[in-house]
Amino acid sequence: MQKNRRMLAFGLGISVIFGGCSLGNDNTKSTETETAVSSGEEQKISINTKNFVRVQDYNGEGYALRNGEKTDKIAEDNREEIEVAVKKFFSEKFKTDVIVHNLVGAVNGVSVFVESVGEPHFHAIAIVPIDVKSKTVKTDGVWSQEGQVENALSGGLYAMAYEEEMNNLDNFVNQVITNYPVIGKNIEAVNNTASGHSTPHYYISIFDDVFDELNNLYLKNQNVSKEELRNTLDESKFNPDGVNVTLNFFMKEANTEPNEEAYDEIYNKIKTTDGLPRGSYALILNDNTINSKYGTNTNDNTINKNPLNQIMKE
């Protein structure tokens, strides 16, 4: 299962359900061609770098998946019944109430971006099939990519179990954005494009099998205590590389290259700061732009020096 979790996280990094992709870009050209791997095949994808906007201006508007133009309109015309069906899906399968934030048309369906209400807190995606020919929304066929919602739920339960340490992490992030010329995404962008336990400044990926046990505890009892969740994790003594916390910052000023000195200082502060949640840590520093169509920035100038799992917190 741990291998499957890692493959899921990797897969979500290179493709989004129904063919949406997270791709690298180069601002020196107005249009480029990238090679993405999807369903075991290489596909050439044209990227219009005119889609790049300042991260402060991005709220998720314009986020799109390939070949979703037709289903996008059908979904909006049937938004109310889609929301009802998706809320029912999460309530019945994951015992969680959700808020529907965004509908994004895709091939033969619509990806629905939701946020859980209260704790455990997470973002997730459900898919509602659409018959384009008949313009019919199949609300009785709602589904989710295998392991995607489960991983997001695990992240929310992890945050509950490590409540004090998560507060320390949030305080650390606030110190960083106060002392350095960096910022995160707008919360609207997170709500409209994110999956997992995500905030404007970091996101959490879960790999360890012990979190299947945490999920089962919650699915059996939605009032499971934070103490029981924490005890389960403490008793498991899970390896820190079973959880990855990625801090993802952007330069605050427009037309500014990622600052390597700031990156190095923040990186060292992560290494020396005590009281952070158990796990492995990665740091990414982007320029001030984000691709509005894909909700990411992976330009060539992005700084990401440390390989996955280099910073470990026991």
C-alpha positions in Angstrom: 0.0 0.0 0.0 2.9 2.4 0.8 4.2 2.0 -2.8 0.7 2.7 -4.1 0.5 5.9 -2.0 3.8 7.1 -3.4 2.7 6.3 -7.0 -0.5 8.2 -6.4 1.4 11.3 -5.1 3.8 11.1 -8.1 0.9 10.6 -10.5 -0.9 13.6 -9.2 2.3 15.6 -9.7 2.4 14.9 -13.4 -1.2 14.7 -14.3 -4.6 15.7 -13.0 -7.7 13.6 -13.4 -9.0 13.3 -17.0 -5.8 14.7 -18.5 -5.1 18.0 -16.7 -1.4 18.4 -16.3 1.0 20.3 -14.1 3.9 21.3 -16.3 7.1 23.2 -16.4 7.3 26.5 -18.4 9.7 29.1 -19.7 8.6 32.7 -19.8 10.8 33.5 -22.8 8.3 32.3 -25.3 4.6 32.9 -25.7 3.8 29.2 -26.5 5.8 26.1 -25.9 5.4 22.3 -26.2 6.0 20.1 -23.2 6.0 16.3 -23.0 3.7 14.9 -20.3 3.2 11.3 -19.3 -0.4 10.3 -19.0 -1.8 6.7 -18.9 1.6 5.3 -19.9 1.9 7.4 -23.1 3.9 10.5 -23.9 1.8 13.4 -25.1 2.9 16.7 -26.6 1.0 19.6 -24.9 1.1 23.2 -26.0 1.4 25.7 -23.1 0.5 29.4 -23.6 2.7 31.3 -21.2 0.4 34.3 -21.5 -1.6 32.4 -18.9 0.9 33.4 -16.3 -0.3 35.9 -13.7 0.9 37.3 -10.4 0.3 34.9 -7.6 -1.5 37.7 -5.7 -4.0 38.0 -8.5 -4.8 34.3 -8.8 -7.9 32.8 -7.3 -8.2 29.7 -9.4 -10.2 31.3 -12.2 -9.1 29.9 -15.5 -8.0 26.5 -14.1 -8.7 24.0 -16.8 -8.3 20.4 -17.9 -7.7 19.3 -21.4 -10.7 18.8 -23.7 -13.1 20.0 -21.1 -14.8 22.9 -22.9 -18.0 21.1 -23.7 -18.4 19.3 -20.4 -17.6 22.5 -18.6 -20.7 24.3 -19.9 -22.9 21.2 -19.3 -21.7 21.0 -15.7 -22.4 24.7 -15.0 -25.9 24.3 -16.4 -26.4 21.4 -14.0 -24.4 22.7 -11.1 -27.1 22.4 -8.4 -27.7 18.7 -9.0 -24.0 18.0 -9.3 -23.4 19.7 -5.9 -26.1 17.6 -4.3 -24.7 14.4 -5.7 -21.1 15.1 -4.7 -22.1 16.1 -1.2 -24.0 12.8 -0.9 -21.0 10.9 -2.2 -18.6 12.3 0.5 -21.2 12.0 3.2 -21.9 8.3 2.5 -18.5 7.1 1.6 -16.2 9.2 3.7 -18.6 10.3 6.5 -17.7 13.9 5.8 -19.6 17.1 4.9 -18.1 19.1 2.2 -18.3 22.5 0.5 -18.2 22.5 -3.3 -15.8 25.2 -4.6 -15.2 24.6 -8.2 -16.4 22.6 -11.2 -13.8 21.9 -14.0 -14.9 20.2 -17.2 -12.8 17.3 -18.4 -13.1 14.5 -20.9 -16.5 12.8 -20.4 -17.0 14.3 -17.0 -16.5 17.1 -14.6 -13.9 17.3 -11.8 -15.5 18.8 -8.6 -13.1 20.4 -6.1 -14.4 20.3 -2.5 -13.3 21.3 1.0 -14.3 19.4 4.1 -16.3 21.2 6.8 -14.5 21.4 10.1 -12.1 18.6 11.1 -10.5 16.6 9.6 -9.7 19.4 7.2 -8.8 18.6 3.6 -9.4 19.4 0.0 -10.4 16.6 -2.5 -11.7 15.9 -6.0 -14.7 13.9 -7.1 -15.6 13.1 -10.7 -19.1 13.2 -12.1 -19.5 11.5 -15.5 -21.2 13.4 -18.4 -22.6 12.1 -21.6 -21.7 14.8 -24.1 -23.9 13.7 -26.9 -27.1 13.7 -24.7 -25.8 16.5 -22.4 -26.7 14.2 -19.5 -25.0 14.5 -16.1 -24.8 11.0 -14.5 -25.2 12.0 -10.9 -25.6 8.4 -9.8 -22.1 7.6 -11.0 -20.0 9.9 -8.8 -16.5 8.5 -8.1 -13.0 9.5 -7.0 -9.5 8.4 -8.2 -8.3 5.4 -6.2 -6.6 6.6 -3.0 -6.9 10.3 -3.7 -9.6 11.2 -1.1 -8.2 8.6 1.3 -4.8 10.3 1.1 -6.4 13.7 1.7 -8.4 12.4 4.7 -5.2 10.9 6.1 -3.6 14.4 5.9 -6.5 15.9 7.8 -6.3 13.3 10.5 -2.5 13.7 10.7 -3.1 17.5 11.3 -5.5 16.7 14.1 -3.2 14.2 15.8 -0.3 16.8 15.7 -2.4 19.8 16.6 0.2 21.5 18.7 3.0 20.9 16.2 0.8 22.1 13.3 0.3 25.3 15.2 4.1 25.6 15.5 4.4 25.0 11.7 1.8 27.8 11.0 3.7 30.1 13.4 6.9 29.2 11.6 5.3 30.0 8.2 4.1 33.4 9.5 7.6 34.2 10.7 9.0 33.4 7.2 6.5 35.6 5.3 7.1 38.4 7.9 10.9 38.3 7.7 11.4 37.5 4.0 10.0 38.9 0.7 7.9 35.8 0.1 4.2 34.9 0.1 1.9 32.0 -0.6 -1.2 31.4 -2.7 -4.5 33.1 -2.1 -6.9 30.9 -0.1 -9.4 31.0 -3.0 -6.8 29.5 -5.3 -6.3 26.6 -2.8 -10.0 26.0 -2.5 -10.5 26.0 -6.2 -7.5 23.9 -7.3 -6.0 21.9 -4.4 -6.2 18.3 -3.2 -5.0 17.0 0.1 -4.4 18.8 3.4 -3.3 22.1 1.8 -2.8 25.7 2.9 -1.6 28.8 1.0 2.0 28.0 2.1 2.3 24.2 2.3 0.7 20.9 1.5 1.0 17.4 3.0 1.5 14.1 1.3 0.9 10.8 3.1 2.7 7.5 2.3 2.8 5.3 5.4 0.3 2.4 5.7 -0.5 3.3 9.3 -2.7 6.1 8.0 -5.1 3.4 6.7 -5.7 2.6 10.3 -6.3 6.2 11.1 -8.8 6.5 8.3 -10.6 3.4 9.5 -10.9 4.8 13.0 -12.5 8.0 11.6 -14.9 6.1 9.3 -16.1 4.0 12.2 -16.4 6.9 14.6 -16.4 10.5 13.3 -16.0 11.7 17.0 -12.7 9.9 17.4 -10.5 12.0 19.7 -7.3 13.7 18.7 -5.6 11.8 21.6 -6.6 8.4 20.1 -5.3 9.5 16.7 -2.0 10.6 18.2 -1.6 7.5 20.3 -2.1 5.4 17.2 0.6 7.2 15.4 3.0 7.2 18.4 2.5 3.5 18.9 3.2 2.8 15.2 6.5 4.8 15.3 6.0 5.5 11.6 9.1 6.5 9.6 9.3 10.3 9.1 9.5 9.7 5.3 6.0 8.4 5.5 4.8 12.0 5.6 6.1 14.8 3.4 5.4 18.5 4.2 6.2 20.7 1.2 6.6 24.4 1.9 5.8 26.3 -1.3 6.6 30.0 -1.4 6.5 32.7 -4.1 8.5 35.9 -4.4 6.4 38.9 -3.2 7.4 41.4 -5.9 6.6 41.1 -9.6 9.5 40.5 -12.1 11.7 39.1 -9.3 13.8 36.0 -9.6 13.6 33.5 -6.7 16.1 34.7 -4.0 18.7 32.0 -3.4 20.0 33.6 -0.2 16.4 33.8 1.2 15.9 30.1 0.2 19.1 29.0 2.0 18.2 30.9 5.1 14.6 29.5 5.2 15.9 26.0 4.5 18.3 26.2 7.4 15.6 27.5 9.7 13.5 24.5 8.9 16.4 22.2 9.8 17.0 23.9 13.1 13.4 24.7 14.3 12.1 22.3 17.0 8.5 21.3 17.6 7.4 20.8 14.0 5.3 17.8 13.1 7.0 14.4 12.6 7.8 13.9 8.9 10.1 14.9 6.0 10.3 18.4 4.7 10.8 20.0 1.3 11.2 23.7 0.3 10.2 25.3 -3.0 10.7 28.9 -3.9 9.1 30.3 -7.1 9.1 33.7 -8.8 6.0 35.8 -8.5 4.0 34.1 -11.3 1.6 31.2 -11.5 0.0 29.5 -14.5 -3.7 30.3 -14.2 -4.6 27.3 -16.3 -2.7 24.7 -14.2 -2.6 26.4 -10.8 1.2 25.8 -10.5 4.5 27.4 -11.2 7.3 25.1 -12.2 9.5 27.5 -14.2 13.1 26.8 -14.8 14.0 29.4 -12.3 12.2 27.8 -9.4 14.5 26.8 -6.6 14.1 23.4 -5.1 17.6 22.3 -3.9 16.8 19.7 -1.3 15.8 16.2 -2.5 12.7 14.7 -1.0 13.2 13.6 2.6 16.5 15.4 3.2 15.1 17.3 6.2 13.7 14.9 8.7 11.7 15.7 11.9 11.4 12.9 14.4 
